[in-house]
Amino acid sequence: MATIPFIEARFFDPSESRFELENRLRRHLRMLRVKKLPPSVLMPPEDALDDIDSFDPHLMGIIGITSDDDACIKRRVKRLQDRRKAASGLEHLRSDDRTRLEALKDGARLVSIPSEHRADELAAALHEDMPWMALATEIVWQAMRRSVREGWPGLRVPPLLLDGPPGIGKSHWARRLGELLAVPTTVIEATGENASFGIVGSQRGWGGSYPGRLIETTLQHRVASPVMVVDEVEKAGLATSNKGHTFGLAEALLPLLEPLTAKRWSCPYYQVKFDMSWVVWVLTSNDCRLLPEPLLSRCPPIQMRHLTPAELLGFVRREGAKRALSETAVEAICEVLSHPSIQRHHLSLRVAIRMLQRADDLDSGPMQH
């Protein structure tokens, strides 16, 4: 993975404490005074200047540090530390928050696609798992190939809005994408979050302010290109502050879905700018007509369809093989899903995954006596 600068802040060597800086200036002052001594004064060889603390007491008395010198040094160190603090861009943060952000001082990693051939392999694996998601897979495939052709440092995927009926595996497809790319994947249920705060965080001044899942994912893994999944985005509500101001999910996402503004995105909680232009966004909805136009213009909906019975049974068999389930268990699940009473309803990948998980639990559980 390539590494890119990720945070607009300066980090200084933490070992340069006030005590260390003061000692350095004292030594420097003594060195300057040694170099100004007249020839009549016995001076050490030039290569001994590095070991100035070993000079004889008489010479140390000549070049010693007075109380006025010491006060001046302390004032200068304080000014230096104040200027460093201001230049860091983090002076407004608590010490524990500054410590957390130091994890990003060397940048963050980007997932990259080494070749167009590798892009073809990843897209083929994704399509084999979920062929009914072909429209979304093709967009990611073309983005991977474009990243290679144009020599980008990492993979850049346009924000995706997967619109379609529930239970077809939209979020499962996004998780599988993150698994194939070997990047962290975070799934946020828009219906269960406090508007946008769960994703981008809340500003100081709001009750119980906290950083969002987006920056937390990056801090935890130090990866600038995670897969962020917002499930059922059209069902997100609004948050209202103590002063009556409202803030919605769409308003929070708009600057993050535009590469130019995402490159210098200001975190509401840390109030520092981060490069979020490489994040892979996958939004899902059951009815995109409920979404505002600005969001739709940044994420043109990709219309997904229902699964066919053959596609659902094929998924169960492939997933059962990955989980090393017995053939008897897999065929039992297929038989249930093939029943006419099930076929009359829309087939749900969510139900199939729950059945596979239950079979996995039974297979790996202790033997009953």
Contacts in CASP RR format, 6 or more apart in sequence:
PFRMAT RR
TARGET T0000
AUTHOR 0000-0000-0000
METHOD contacts of the structure
MODEL  1
MATIPFIEARFFDPSESRFELENRLRRHLRMLRVKKLPPSVLMPPEDALD
DIDSFDPHLMGIIGITSDDDACIKRRVKRLQDRRKAASGLEHLRSDDRTR
LEALKDGARLVSIPSEHRADELAAALHEDMPWMALATEIVWQAMRRSVRE
GWPGLRVPPLLLDGPPGIGKSHWARRLGELLAVPTTVIEATGENASFGIV
GSQRGWGGSYPGRLIETTLQHRVASPVMVVDEVEKAGLATSNKGHTFGLA
EALLPLLEPLTAKRWSCPYYQVKFDMSWVVWVLTSNDCRLLPEPLLSRCP
PIQMRHLTPAELLGFVRREGAKRALSETAVEAICEVLSHPSIQRHHLSLR
VAIRMLQRADDLDSGPMQH
1 109 0 8 1.000
1 110 0 8 1.000
1 111 0 8 1.000
1 112 0 8 1.000
1 223 0 8 1.000
2 109 0 8 1.000
2 110 0 8 1.000
2 112 0 8 1.000
2 153 0 8 1.000
2 154 0 8 1.000
3 106 0 8 1.000
3 107 0 8 1.000
3 108 0 8 1.000
3 109 0 8 1.000
3 110 0 8 1.000
4 107 0 8 1.000
4 108 0 8 1.000
4 110 0 8 1.000
4 153 0 8 1.000
4 224 0 8 1.000
4 275 0 8 1.000
4 278 0 8 1.000
5 107 0 8 1.000
5 275 0 8 1.000
6 104 0 8 1.000
6 107 0 8 1.000
6 108 0 8 1.000
6 218 0 8 1.000
6 224 0 8 1.000
6 274 0 8 1.000
6 275 0 8 1.000
7 101 0 8 1.000
7 104 0 8 1.000
7 105 0 8 1.000
7 107 0 8 1.000
7 272 0 8 1.000
7 273 0 8 1.000
7 274 0 8 1.000
7 275 0 8 1.000
8 89 0 8 1.000
8 264 0 8 1.000
8 272 0 8 1.000
8 273 0 8 1.000
8 274 0 8 1.000
9 88 0 8 1.000
9 89 0 8 1.000
9 90 0 8 1.000
9 101 0 8 1.000
9 105 0 8 1.000
9 272 0 8 1.000
10 84 0 8 1.000
10 87 0 8 1.000
10 88 0 8 1.000
10 89 0 8 1.000
11 88 0 8 1.000
11 102 0 8 1.000
11 105 0 8 1.000
12 84 0 8 1.000
12 88 0 8 1.000
14 102 0 8 1.000
18 77 0 8 1.000
18 78 0 8 1.000
18 81 0 8 1.000
21 77 0 8 1.000
21 80 0 8 1.000
21 81 0 8 1.000
22 73 0 8 1.000
22 74 0 8 1.000
22 77 0 8 1.000
25 73 0 8 1.000
25 76 0 8 1.000
25 77 0 8 1.000
26 65 0 8 1.000
26 69 0 8 1.000
26 70 0 8 1.000
26 73 0 8 1.000
27 52 0 8 1.000
27 53 0 8 1.000
29 65 0 8 1.000
29 69 0 8 1.000
29 73 0 8 1.000
30 52 0 8 1.000
30 63 0 8 1.000
30 64 0 8 1.000
30 65 0 8 1.000
31 49 0 8 1.000
31 52 0 8 1.000
33 62 0 8 1.000
33 63 0 8 1.000
33 64 0 8 1.000
34 43 0 8 1.000
34 49 0 8 1.000
34 52 0 8 1.000
34 55 0 8 1.000
34 59 0 8 1.000
34 63 0 8 1.000
35 49 0 8 1.000
37 43 0 8 1.000
37 62 0 8 1.000
37 63 0 8 1.000
41 59 0 8 1.000
41 62 0 8 1.000
42 59 0 8 1.000
44 55 0 8 1.000
48 54 0 8 1.000
52 63 0 8 1.000
55 63 0 8 1.000
65 73 0 8 1.000
85 91 0 8 1.000
88 98 0 8 1.000
89 272 0 8 1.000
90 97 0 8 1.000
90 98 0 8 1.000
90 101 0 8 1.000
90 272 0 8 1.000
92 271 0 8 1.000
93 101 0 8 1.000
93 270 0 8 1.000
93 271 0 8 1.000
93 272 0 8 1.000
97 270 0 8 1.000
100 219 0 8 1.000
101 219 0 8 1.000
101 270 0 8 1.000
101 272 0 8 1.000
103 219 0 8 1.000
103 222 0 8 1.000
104 218 0 8 1.000
104 219 0 8 1.000
104 222 0 8 1.000
107 222 0 8 1.000
107 224 0 8 1.000
108 218 0 8 1.000
108 222 0 8 1.000
108 223 0 8 1.000
108 224 0 8 1.000
108 275 0 8 1.000
109 222 0 8 1.000
109 223 0 8 1.000
109 224 0 8 1.000
109 225 0 8 1.000
110 153 0 8 1.000
110 154 0 8 1.000
110 155 0 8 1.000
110 223 0 8 1.000
110 224 0 8 1.000
110 225 0 8 1.000
110 278 0 8 1.000
111 154 0 8 1.000
111 155 0 8 1.000
111 181 0 8 1.000
111 182 0 8 1.000
111 183 0 8 1.000
111 223 0 8 1.000
111 225 0 8 1.000
112 147 0 8 1.000
112 152 0 8 1.000
112 153 0 8 1.000
112 154 0 8 1.000
112 155 0 8 1.000
113 119 0 8 1.000
113 122 0 8 1.000
113 144 0 8 1.000
113 145 0 8 1.000
113 147 0 8 1.000
113 148 0 8 1.000
113 154 0 8 1.000
113 155 0 8 1.000
114 148 0 8 1.000
115 148 0 8 1.000
116 144 0 8 1.000
116 145 0 8 1.000
116 148 0 8 1.000
116 149 0 8 1.000
118 144 0 8 1.000
119 141 0 8 1.000
119 144 0 8 1.000
119 145 0 8 1.000
119 147 0 8 1.000
119 148 0 8 1.000
120 141 0 8 1.000
120 145 0 8 1.000
122 141 0 8 1.000
122 144 0 8 1.000
122 180 0 8 1.000
122 181 0 8 1.000
123 137 0 8 1.000
123 138 0 8 1.000
123 140 0 8 1.000
123 141 0 8 1.000
123 144 0 8 1.000
125 180 0 8 1.000
126 133 0 8 1.000
126 137 0 8 1.000
126 140 0 8 1.000
126 173 0 8 1.000
126 176 0 8 1.000
126 177 0 8 1.000
126 180 0 8 1.000
127 133 0 8 1.000
127 134 0 8 1.000
127 137 0 8 1.000
128 318 0 8 1.000
129 176 0 8 1.000
129 315 0 8 1.000
129 318 0 8 1.000
130 137 0 8 1.000
130 169 0 8 1.000
130 172 0 8 1.000
130 173 0 8 1.000
130 176 0 8 1.000
130 315 0 8 1.000
131 311 0 8 1.000
132 168 0 8 1.000
132 304 0 8 1.000
132 305 0 8 1.000
132 306 0 8 1.000
132 307 0 8 1.000
132 308 0 8 1.000
132 311 0 8 1.000
133 162 0 8 1.000
133 168 0 8 1.000
133 169 0 8 1.000
133 170 0 8 1.000
133 173 0 8 1.000
133 304 0 8 1.000
135 302 0 8 1.000
135 303 0 8 1.000
135 304 0 8 1.000
136 160 0 8 1.000
136 162 0 8 1.000
136 173 0 8 1.000
136 302 0 8 1.000
136 304 0 8 1.000
137 173 0 8 1.000
139 157 0 8 1.000
139 158 0 8 1.000
139 160 0 8 1.000
139 302 0 8 1.000
140 157 0 8 1.000
140 160 0 8 1.000
140 177 0 8 1.000
143 155 0 8 1.000
143 156 0 8 1.000
143 157 0 8 1.000
143 158 0 8 1.000
144 155 0 8 1.000
144 157 0 8 1.000
146 156 0 8 1.000
147 154 0 8 1.000
147 155 0 8 1.000
147 156 0 8 1.000
154 225 0 8 1.000
154 278 0 8 1.000
155 181 0 8 1.000
155 225 0 8 1.000
155 278 0 8 1.000
155 280 0 8 1.000
156 259 0 8 1.000
156 277 0 8 1.000
156 278 0 8 1.000
157 280 0 8 1.000
157 281 0 8 1.000
159 257 0 8 1.000
159 281 0 8 1.000
159 282 0 8 1.000
159 283 0 8 1.000
159 298 0 8 1.000
159 299 0 8 1.000
160 281 0 8 1.000
160 282 0 8 1.000
160 283 0 8 1.000
160 299 0 8 1.000
160 302 0 8 1.000
161 233 0 8 1.000
161 283 0 8 1.000
161 284 0 8 1.000
161 285 0 8 1.000
161 288 0 8 1.000
161 291 0 8 1.000
161 295 0 8 1.000
161 296 0 8 1.000
161 299 0 8 1.000
161 300 0 8 1.000
161 301 0 8 1.000
161 302 0 8 1.000
162 170 0 8 1.000
162 173 0 8 1.000
162 174 0 8 1.000
162 282 0 8 1.000
162 283 0 8 1.000
162 284 0 8 1.000
162 285 0 8 1.000
162 301 0 8 1.000
162 302 0 8 1.000
162 304 0 8 1.000
163 284 0 8 1.000
163 285 0 8 1.000
163 286 0 8 1.000
163 287 0 8 1.000
163 288 0 8 1.000
163 301 0 8 1.000
163 302 0 8 1.000
163 303 0 8 1.000
163 304 0 8 1.000
164 170 0 8 1.000
164 285 0 8 1.000
164 286 0 8 1.000
164 303 0 8 1.000
164 304 0 8 1.000
164 305 0 8 1.000
165 286 0 8 1.000
165 304 0 8 1.000
165 305 0 8 1.000
165 306 0 8 1.000
165 346 0 8 1.000
166 286 0 8 1.000
166 348 0 8 1.000
166 350 0 8 1.000
167 346 0 8 1.000
167 348 0 8 1.000
167 349 0 8 1.000
167 350 0 8 1.000
167 351 0 8 1.000
168 304 0 8 1.000
168 305 0 8 1.000
168 306 0 8 1.000
168 307 0 8 1.000
168 348 0 8 1.000
168 349 0 8 1.000
169 349 0 8 1.000
169 350 0 8 1.000
170 231 0 8 1.000
170 282 0 8 1.000
170 284 0 8 1.000
170 304 0 8 1.000
171 187 0 8 1.000
171 229 0 8 1.000
171 231 0 8 1.000
171 282 0 8 1.000
171 284 0 8 1.000
172 349 0 8 1.000
172 353 0 8 1.000
173 282 0 8 1.000
174 185 0 8 1.000
174 187 0 8 1.000
174 227 0 8 1.000
174 229 0 8 1.000
174 282 0 8 1.000
174 284 0 8 1.000
175 185 0 8 1.000
175 187 0 8 1.000
175 227 0 8 1.000
175 229 0 8 1.000
177 185 0 8 1.000
177 227 0 8 1.000
177 280 0 8 1.000
177 282 0 8 1.000
178 184 0 8 1.000
178 185 0 8 1.000
178 227 0 8 1.000
178 280 0 8 1.000
179 185 0 8 1.000
181 227 0 8 1.000
181 280 0 8 1.000
183 221 0 8 1.000
183 223 0 8 1.000
183 225 0 8 1.000
183 226 0 8 1.000
183 227 0 8 1.000
183 280 0 8 1.000
184 217 0 8 1.000
184 220 0 8 1.000
184 221 0 8 1.000
184 223 0 8 1.000
184 226 0 8 1.000
184 227 0 8 1.000
185 226 0 8 1.000
185 227 0 8 1.000
185 228 0 8 1.000
185 229 0 8 1.000
186 213 0 8 1.000
186 214 0 8 1.000
186 217 0 8 1.000
186 226 0 8 1.000
186 227 0 8 1.000
186 228 0 8 1.000
186 229 0 8 1.000
187 229 0 8 1.000
187 231 0 8 1.000
188 198 0 8 1.000
188 199 0 8 1.000
188 213 0 8 1.000
188 228 0 8 1.000
188 229 0 8 1.000
188 230 0 8 1.000
188 231 0 8 1.000
189 231 0 8 1.000
189 232 0 8 1.000
190 230 0 8 1.000
190 231 0 8 1.000
190 232 0 8 1.000
190 233 0 8 1.000
190 234 0 8 1.000
190 235 0 8 1.000
190 236 0 8 1.000
190 237 0 8 1.000
190 249 0 8 1.000
191 231 0 8 1.000
191 232 0 8 1.000
191 235 0 8 1.000
191 236 0 8 1.000
193 199 0 8 1.000
193 236 0 8 1.000
193 249 0 8 1.000
194 239 0 8 1.000
195 236 0 8 1.000
195 237 0 8 1.000
195 238 0 8 1.000
195 239 0 8 1.000
195 247 0 8 1.000
195 248 0 8 1.000
195 249 0 8 1.000
195 252 0 8 1.000
196 236 0 8 1.000
196 239 0 8 1.000
196 247 0 8 1.000
196 248 0 8 1.000
196 249 0 8 1.000
196 251 0 8 1.000
196 252 0 8 1.000
196 253 0 8 1.000
197 206 0 8 1.000
197 210 0 8 1.000
197 212 0 8 1.000
197 239 0 8 1.000
197 247 0 8 1.000
198 212 0 8 1.000
198 213 0 8 1.000
199 212 0 8 1.000
199 213 0 8 1.000
199 214 0 8 1.000
199 228 0 8 1.000
199 230 0 8 1.000
199 249 0 8 1.000
199 252 0 8 1.000
199 253 0 8 1.000
200 212 0 8 1.000
200 214 0 8 1.000
200 215 0 8 1.000
200 252 0 8 1.000
200 256 0 8 1.000
200 267 0 8 1.000
200 268 0 8 1.000
201 209 0 8 1.000
201 210 0 8 1.000
201 211 0 8 1.000
201 212 0 8 1.000
201 213 0 8 1.000
201 214 0 8 1.000
201 215 0 8 1.000
201 267 0 8 1.000
201 268 0 8 1.000
201 269 0 8 1.000
202 208 0 8 1.000
202 209 0 8 1.000
202 210 0 8 1.000
202 212 0 8 1.000
202 268 0 8 1.000
202 269 0 8 1.000
203 209 0 8 1.000
203 268 0 8 1.000
203 269 0 8 1.000
203 271 0 8 1.000
204 269 0 8 1.000
204 271 0 8 1.000
206 241 0 8 1.000
206 242 0 8 1.000
207 242 0 8 1.000
209 269 0 8 1.000
210 269 0 8 1.000
211 219 0 8 1.000
211 267 0 8 1.000
211 269 0 8 1.000
211 270 0 8 1.000
212 269 0 8 1.000
213 228 0 8 1.000
214 228 0 8 1.000
214 256 0 8 1.000
214 276 0 8 1.000
214 279 0 8 1.000
215 267 0 8 1.000
215 269 0 8 1.000
215 270 0 8 1.000
215 274 0 8 1.000
217 223 0 8 1.000
217 226 0 8 1.000
217 228 0 8 1.000
218 224 0 8 1.000
218 226 0 8 1.000
218 274 0 8 1.000
224 275 0 8 1.000
224 276 0 8 1.000
224 278 0 8 1.000
224 279 0 8 1.000
225 278 0 8 1.000
225 279 0 8 1.000
225 280 0 8 1.000
226 279 0 8 1.000
226 280 0 8 1.000
227 280 0 8 1.000
227 282 0 8 1.000
228 279 0 8 1.000
228 280 0 8 1.000
228 281 0 8 1.000
228 282 0 8 1.000
229 282 0 8 1.000
229 283 0 8 1.000
229 284 0 8 1.000
230 249 0 8 1.000
230 253 0 8 1.000
230 281 0 8 1.000
230 282 0 8 1.000
230 283 0 8 1.000
230 284 0 8 1.000
231 284 0 8 1.000
232 284 0 8 1.000
232 285 0 8 1.000
232 286 0 8 1.000
233 249 0 8 1.000
233 253 0 8 1.000
233 283 0 8 1.000
233 284 0 8 1.000
233 285 0 8 1.000
233 291 0 8 1.000
233 295 0 8 1.000
234 285 0 8 1.000
234 286 0 8 1.000
234 287 0 8 1.000
234 288 0 8 1.000
234 290 0 8 1.000
234 291 0 8 1.000
235 290 0 8 1.000
236 248 0 8 1.000
236 249 0 8 1.000
236 250 0 8 1.000
237 248 0 8 1.000
237 249 0 8 1.000
238 246 0 8 1.000
238 247 0 8 1.000
238 248 0 8 1.000
239 246 0 8 1.000
239 247 0 8 1.000
239 248 0 8 1.000
240 246 0 8 1.000
241 247 0 8 1.000
250 291 0 8 1.000
250 292 0 8 1.000
250 294 0 8 1.000
250 295 0 8 1.000
253 281 0 8 1.000
253 283 0 8 1.000
253 295 0 8 1.000
254 294 0 8 1.000
254 295 0 8 1.000
254 298 0 8 1.000
255 261 0 8 1.000
255 262 0 8 1.000
255 265 0 8 1.000
256 262 0 8 1.000
256 265 0 8 1.000
256 276 0 8 1.000
256 279 0 8 1.000
256 281 0 8 1.000
257 281 0 8 1.000
257 295 0 8 1.000
257 298 0 8 1.000
257 299 0 8 1.000
258 298 0 8 1.000
259 277 0 8 1.000
260 277 0 8 1.000
262 275 0 8 1.000
262 276 0 8 1.000
262 277 0 8 1.000
262 279 0 8 1.000
263 275 0 8 1.000
263 276 0 8 1.000
263 277 0 8 1.000
264 273 0 8 1.000
264 275 0 8 1.000
265 273 0 8 1.000
265 274 0 8 1.000
265 275 0 8 1.000
265 276 0 8 1.000
266 272 0 8 1.000
266 273 0 8 1.000
267 273 0 8 1.000
267 274 0 8 1.000
281 299 0 8 1.000
283 299 0 8 1.000
285 291 0 8 1.000
285 301 0 8 1.000
288 296 0 8 1.000
288 301 0 8 1.000
306 346 0 8 1.000
306 347 0 8 1.000
307 315 0 8 1.000
307 347 0 8 1.000
307 349 0 8 1.000
308 347 0 8 1.000
309 337 0 8 1.000
309 338 0 8 1.000
309 343 0 8 1.000
309 347 0 8 1.000
312 337 0 8 1.000
312 347 0 8 1.000
312 349 0 8 1.000
312 352 0 8 1.000
313 334 0 8 1.000
313 337 0 8 1.000
313 338 0 8 1.000
315 349 0 8 1.000
315 352 0 8 1.000
316 330 0 8 1.000
316 333 0 8 1.000
316 334 0 8 1.000
316 337 0 8 1.000
316 352 0 8 1.000
316 355 0 8 1.000
316 356 0 8 1.000
317 330 0 8 1.000
317 334 0 8 1.000
319 352 0 8 1.000
319 353 0 8 1.000
319 356 0 8 1.000
320 329 0 8 1.000
320 330 0 8 1.000
320 356 0 8 1.000
320 359 0 8 1.000
321 330 0 8 1.000
323 356 0 8 1.000
323 359 0 8 1.000
323 360 0 8 1.000
325 356 0 8 1.000
325 359 0 8 1.000
325 360 0 8 1.000
325 363 0 8 1.000
326 363 0 8 1.000
329 359 0 8 1.000
329 362 0 8 1.000
329 363 0 8 1.000
330 359 0 8 1.000
332 359 0 8 1.000
333 352 0 8 1.000
333 355 0 8 1.000
333 356 0 8 1.000
333 359 0 8 1.000
336 342 0 8 1.000
336 355 0 8 1.000
337 347 0 8 1.000
337 351 0 8 1.000
337 352 0 8 1.000
337 355 0 8 1.000
END
